[in-house]
Amino acid sequence: MALSFFDQFMTPVFLGIPLIALALTLPWALFPKPTTRWLNNRLLTLQNWFINNFTQQIFQPMNTGGHKWALLLTSLMVFLITLNLLGLLPYTFTPTTQLSLNMALAVPLWLATIIIGMRNQPTHALGHLLPEGTPTLLIPVLIIIETISLFIRPLALGVRLTANLTAGHLLIQLISTATFVLLPLMPPVAFLTATLLLLLSLLEVAVAMIQAYVFVLLLSLYLQENI
């Protein structure tokens, strides 16, 4: 029983072929496409409103150099939200519970911000490793600490997203299993457990959206430091 709880995080395989590529490409087919009509439908209007507000909130503090990343980060935000929300449906697979996928998204984007900072303003980028006014004796120690914290950033991005989604899925499965076990034995307790399961599911919807937003927000902050 303990091992079966983690079976939901295994990549689905069909005829020996991993289906994670299909799970990653399917969300793009669900997004509403722009039309040539004068008026858009409600779903497309809602999508455009969300993208416009998100783009303004993320890129308003940046200078014009960071606006080139608007399309990439906005697409990543919508993509992560869709993957996280689809993973809450029954009998579905959540690719963002895989640490390898999250690291594959976090490391290249974090490294791109570092490269941009080192290419455009290397003195300012290296200046983050040593705060101004540091005592002479603490300079070597602070440089080592800041360097370690710099390289931990992509790991923190990937682990945060993986851990939050994995914990939520495990809690939902544990409470749903308890509900089915308690239903024939203690129906009132099972009803309370089902209510808790409903509230937890609503919480996980919020967590799925918040974690996607935090992932992109931290990337935008790293970009803002280096432009």
C-alpha positions as CSV (number, residue, x, y, z in Angstrom):
1,M,0.0,0.0,0.0
2,A,2.8,2.4,0.8
3,L,4.4,1.9,-2.6
4,S,1.2,2.3,-4.5
5,F,0.8,5.9,-3.3
6,F,3.8,6.8,-5.4
7,D,2.7,5.0,-8.5
8,Q,0.9,8.1,-9.6
9,F,4.2,9.9,-10.1
10,M,5.6,7.3,-12.4
11,T,5.8,8.3,-16.1
12,P,3.1,6.4,-18.0
13,V,4.4,4.0,-20.6
14,F,2.6,2.5,-23.6
15,L,4.3,-0.3,-25.5
16,G,7.6,0.6,-23.9
17,I,7.3,4.3,-25.1
18,P,7.2,7.0,-22.4
19,L,4.1,9.2,-22.8
20,I,5.5,12.3,-21.0
21,A,6.1,13.9,-24.4
22,L,2.3,13.5,-25.1
23,A,1.5,14.9,-21.7
24,L,3.7,18.0,-22.4
25,T,2.2,18.7,-25.9
26,L,-1.5,18.0,-25.1
27,P,-2.1,21.3,-23.1
28,W,-1.1,23.4,-26.1
29,A,-4.1,22.0,-28.0
30,L,-6.5,23.1,-25.2
31,F,-5.7,26.8,-25.4
32,P,-8.3,28.9,-27.2
33,K,-7.0,30.3,-30.5
34,P,-7.4,33.9,-31.7
35,T,-10.1,34.4,-34.3
36,T,-10.7,36.8,-37.2
37,R,-14.0,37.9,-35.7
38,W,-14.5,41.4,-34.3
39,L,-15.6,40.1,-31.0
40,N,-13.9,37.2,-29.1
41,N,-15.8,34.6,-27.1
42,R,-15.8,34.6,-23.3
43,L,-13.0,32.0,-22.9
44,L,-10.6,33.9,-25.2
45,T,-11.5,37.2,-23.6
46,L,-10.7,35.7,-20.2
47,Q,-7.4,34.3,-21.5
48,N,-6.3,37.6,-23.0
49,W,-7.3,39.5,-19.8
50,F,-5.2,37.1,-17.7
51,I,-2.2,37.3,-20.0
52,N,-2.3,41.1,-20.2
53,N,-2.5,41.6,-16.4
54,F,0.2,39.0,-15.7
55,T,2.6,40.6,-18.3
56,Q,2.0,44.1,-16.8
57,Q,2.6,42.9,-13.3
58,I,5.8,41.0,-14.0
59,F,7.5,43.4,-16.5
60,Q,6.4,46.8,-15.3
61,P,9.3,47.1,-12.8
62,M,11.8,46.1,-15.5
63,N,13.5,48.3,-18.1
64,T,13.0,47.8,-21.8
65,G,15.8,45.3,-22.0
66,G,13.8,42.7,-20.0
67,H,10.6,43.1,-22.1
68,K,12.1,40.8,-24.7
69,W,11.4,38.0,-22.3
70,A,7.7,38.7,-22.1
71,L,6.6,36.1,-24.6
72,L,8.8,33.4,-23.1
73,L,7.9,33.9,-19.5
74,T,4.2,34.4,-20.2
75,S,4.1,31.3,-22.3
76,L,5.9,29.4,-19.5
77,M,3.4,30.7,-16.9
78,V,0.4,29.6,-18.9
79,F,2.0,26.2,-19.7
80,L,2.8,25.5,-16.1
81,I,-0.6,26.5,-14.9
82,T,-2.2,24.2,-17.4
83,L,0.0,21.3,-16.6
84,N,-0.6,21.7,-12.8
85,L,-4.4,22.0,-13.2
86,L,-4.7,19.1,-15.6
87,G,-2.8,17.0,-13.1
88,L,-5.5,17.4,-10.6
89,L,-8.0,15.6,-12.7
90,P,-8.6,11.9,-12.0
91,Y,-6.4,9.3,-13.8
92,T,-4.1,11.9,-15.2
93,F,-0.3,12.4,-15.0
94,T,1.3,15.6,-13.8
95,P,4.7,16.1,-15.6
96,T,5.6,18.9,-13.1
97,T,5.9,16.4,-10.3
98,Q,9.1,15.1,-12.0
99,L,12.2,16.9,-10.7
100,S,14.0,16.2,-13.9
101,L,11.5,18.2,-15.9
102,N,11.4,21.1,-13.5
103,M,15.2,21.3,-13.4
104,A,15.2,21.2,-17.2
105,L,13.1,24.3,-17.2
106,A,14.8,26.1,-14.3
107,V,18.5,25.6,-15.1
108,P,18.6,26.9,-18.8
109,L,16.5,29.9,-17.9
110,W,18.5,30.8,-14.8
111,L,21.7,30.3,-16.7
112,A,20.5,32.6,-19.5
113,T,19.9,35.4,-17.0
114,I,23.4,34.9,-15.6
115,I,25.0,35.0,-19.1
116,I,23.1,38.1,-19.9
117,G,24.3,39.8,-16.8
118,M,27.9,38.8,-17.3
119,R,27.8,39.9,-21.0
120,N,26.1,43.2,-20.5
121,Q,27.4,44.5,-17.2
122,P,29.9,42.0,-15.7
123,T,31.0,44.4,-12.9
124,H,27.5,44.8,-11.6
125,A,26.8,41.1,-11.9
126,L,29.9,40.2,-10.0
127,G,29.1,42.9,-7.5
128,H,26.2,40.9,-6.2
129,L,28.7,38.4,-4.7
130,L,30.1,41.0,-2.3
131,P,27.8,43.5,-0.6
132,E,29.1,47.0,-0.2
133,G,30.8,47.9,3.1
134,T,31.8,44.3,4.0
135,P,34.6,44.0,6.5
136,T,37.9,42.8,5.0
137,L,38.0,39.6,7.1
138,L,34.6,38.5,5.9
139,I,35.2,39.1,2.2
140,P,36.3,35.5,1.3
141,V,33.6,33.9,3.4
142,L,30.8,36.1,1.9
143,I,32.0,35.5,-1.6
144,I,31.8,31.8,-1.0
145,I,28.3,32.0,0.6
146,E,26.9,34.3,-2.2
147,T,28.4,32.0,-4.9
148,I,26.7,28.9,-3.3
149,S,23.4,30.8,-2.9
150,L,23.7,31.8,-6.6
151,F,24.1,28.2,-7.8
152,I,21.4,26.9,-5.5
153,R,18.7,29.1,-7.2
154,P,17.8,26.7,-10.0
155,L,17.8,23.8,-7.6
156,A,15.4,25.7,-5.3
157,L,13.1,26.6,-8.3
158,G,12.8,22.9,-9.3
159,V,12.6,21.4,-5.9
160,R,9.9,24.0,-4.7
161,L,7.6,23.2,-7.6
162,T,8.1,19.4,-7.4
163,A,7.7,19.2,-3.6
164,N,4.6,21.3,-3.4
165,L,2.8,19.4,-6.1
166,T,3.9,16.0,-4.9
167,A,2.8,16.8,-1.3
168,G,-0.6,17.9,-2.5
169,H,-1.2,14.8,-4.6
170,L,-0.1,12.5,-1.8
171,L,-2.5,14.3,0.6
172,I,-5.4,14.0,-1.8
173,Q,-4.7,10.3,-2.3
174,L,-4.3,9.6,1.4
175,I,-7.5,11.4,2.4
176,S,-9.5,9.8,-0.5
177,T,-8.3,6.4,0.5
178,A,-9.3,7.1,4.1
179,T,-12.8,8.2,2.9
180,F,-13.4,4.9,1.0
181,V,-12.1,2.8,4.0
182,L,-14.3,4.7,6.6
183,L,-17.5,4.8,4.4
184,P,-18.8,1.3,5.3
185,L,-17.5,1.5,8.9
186,M,-18.3,5.1,10.1
187,P,-20.4,7.0,7.6
188,P,-20.4,10.3,9.6
189,V,-16.6,10.3,9.9
190,A,-16.4,9.5,6.2
191,F,-18.6,12.4,5.4
192,L,-16.3,14.7,7.3
193,T,-13.3,13.3,5.6
194,A,-15.0,13.8,2.2
195,T,-15.6,17.4,3.1
196,L,-12.0,17.8,4.1
197,L,-11.0,16.2,0.7
198,L,-13.2,18.8,-1.1
199,L,-11.5,21.7,0.7
200,L,-8.1,20.2,0.1
201,S,-8.9,19.9,-3.6
202,L,-9.8,23.5,-3.8
203,L,-6.6,24.4,-2.0
204,E,-4.6,22.4,-4.4
205,V,-6.1,24.3,-7.3
206,A,-4.8,27.5,-5.7
207,V,-1.4,25.9,-5.0
208,A,-1.1,24.7,-8.6
209,M,-1.7,28.3,-9.9
210,I,0.5,30.0,-7.2
211,Q,3.4,27.7,-7.7
212,A,3.5,28.4,-11.5
213,Y,3.3,32.1,-10.7
214,V,6.1,31.9,-8.1
215,F,8.3,29.9,-10.6
216,V,8.0,32.6,-13.2
217,L,8.1,35.5,-10.7
218,L,11.5,34.3,-9.3
219,L,12.9,33.9,-12.8
220,S,11.8,37.5,-13.6
221,L,13.5,38.7,-10.4
222,Y,16.7,36.9,-11.4
223,L,16.4,38.6,-14.8
224,Q,15.8,42.0,-13.3
225,E,19.1,41.7,-11.3
226,N,21.1,41.1,-14.5
227,I,19.7,43.7,-16.9
